Amino acid sequence: MTTAYWCVLIALLLPYVATVFAKSGAGGFKPKHNHDPREFLATAQGAAKRANNAQKNGFEITPGFAAAVIIAHLAAVAEQGLIDQLAIAFVFSRVLYTWCYIADWALLRSLVWFVGLGLIISLFVVSA
């Protein structure tokens, strides 16, 4: 497997890191909350709520990233090293995005989100 494919796996798992933060920061997720965890997280406030929102955004953007990586591999136009670098940069952007979201750095978070989207677009462009 290439580094870029491993980055897809990492990107798929990153939202769960935010989930753990959201559940632990929202008053302590307990087994009784597992009957309806979405309702529990809907009551979260502050950093826990922002972590939950970061989780949701991670699940929204990751399919586009995964598709871009797969298409870049299938097109076989770009050098593998470049695909790997773009994928690593995307994962880094998602970590930074989640950090910014939880810390409530709204402007920086939005800028980092656009960087991540740009990296996805870049994977398509280098594969054209």
Helices and strands as residue ranges (DSSP letters): H 3-25, G 31-35, H 37-42, H 46-75, H 80-103, H 106-125
